[in-house]
Amino acid sequence: MSIVENIKLITSKLPDTVKLVAVSKTKPNEDIMSAYNVGQRIFGENKVQDLTKKFEELPKDIEWHFIGHLQSNKVKYIAPFISMIHAVDSLKLLKTIGKEAAKNDRTIDYMLQLHIAQEDTKFGLSESELYEMIDSEQFKAVKNVNLRGLMAMASNTDNKNQVKEEFELIKNIFDKIKAKHFPDKDDFNELSIGMSSDFELAVECGSTMVRIGSTIFGARNY
Ligand SMILES: *Cc1c(COP(=O)(O)O)cnc(C)c1O
């Protein structure tokens, strides 16, 4: 199937309340433009160098989302234009984002990445680290950033029950944090869960943002 057909099929499966982040990492500009030309505007990348190049070359009404592990020393390259940083996993990184956002006279939207998978290879905060961070005065003092919600990756497994349990866990933690810390903050409302293999399950569990790459653009050659 073509990129256009893939996008249409996925979109038809998503409720209107769920946003599609088309993960275009490693893919050429022409593939991105195929999706753009049928109305897709949110694209996700996980390498700073690739992202800045694509930002320069492609239409300026694209909303770029940074979806992978971000190094503090590279924040400055994306701070002028990034729409959303999905995977903030340390106070150090958050402080750098705030500093670079201020230099650009902006406020940058972000999510905190929670580690829910039963694998040690994935980045993210543990549940207790997450609470500790949100409770800290240092966290509250960071300016020019706006916390929009939580992000996570489920275990890479065929066991649907396990993936479902992990998604339910993050939804639960999201609801708890919302009730305790941000009951009146209407824009603390995003849950970035679900990729090609598990997005339908993620939507059932409350996802508001799915990050889909290979099902749209085909397998990646690294
Ligand atoms: C690559 C990537 C995706 C998309 O993965 P697919 O399986 O190709 O849909 C989603 N989220 C993150 C963080 C990624 O790095």
The ligand as an SDF file (V2000), in Angstrom:
LIG
                    3D

 15 15  0  0  0  0  0  0  0  0999 V2000
   10.4880    4.9190   16.0030 C   0  0  0  0  0  0  0  0  0  0  0  0
    9.5910    5.3150   17.1090 C   0  0  0  0  0  0  0  0  0  0  0  0
    8.1990    5.1680   16.9980 C   0  0  0  0  0  0  0  0  0  0  0  0
    7.5140    4.5580   15.7780 C   0  0  0  0  0  0  0  0  0  0  0  0
    7.7410    3.1970   15.6990 O   0  0  0  0  0  0  0  0  0  0  0  0
    6.9530    2.2720   14.6350 P   0  0  0  0  0  0  0  0  0  0  0  0
    7.0070    0.9270   15.2350 O   0  0  0  0  0  0  0  0  0  0  0  0
    7.7190    2.3670   13.3560 O   0  0  0  0  0  0  0  0  0  0  0  0
    5.5730    2.7940   14.5050 O   0  0  0  0  0  0  0  0  0  0  0  0
    7.4120    5.5890   18.0550 C   0  0  0  0  0  0  0  0  0  0  0  0
    7.9470    6.1310   19.1640 N   0  0  0  0  0  0  0  0  0  0  0  0
    9.2780    6.2960   19.3120 C   0  0  0  0  0  0  0  0  0  0  0  0
    9.7980    6.8960   20.5640 C   0  0  0  0  0  0  0  0  0  0  0  0
   10.1470    5.8910   18.2940 C   0  0  0  0  0  0  0  0  0  0  0  0
   11.4620    6.0510   18.4530 O   0  0  0  0  0  0  0  0  0  0  0  0
  1  2  1  0
  2  3  1  0
  2 14  2  0
  3  4  1  0
  3 10  2  0
  4  5  1  0
  5  6  1  0
  6  7  2  0
  6  8  1  0
  6  9  1  0
 10 11  1  0
 11 12  2  0
 12 13  1  0
 12 14  1  0
 14 15  1  0
M  END
$$$$
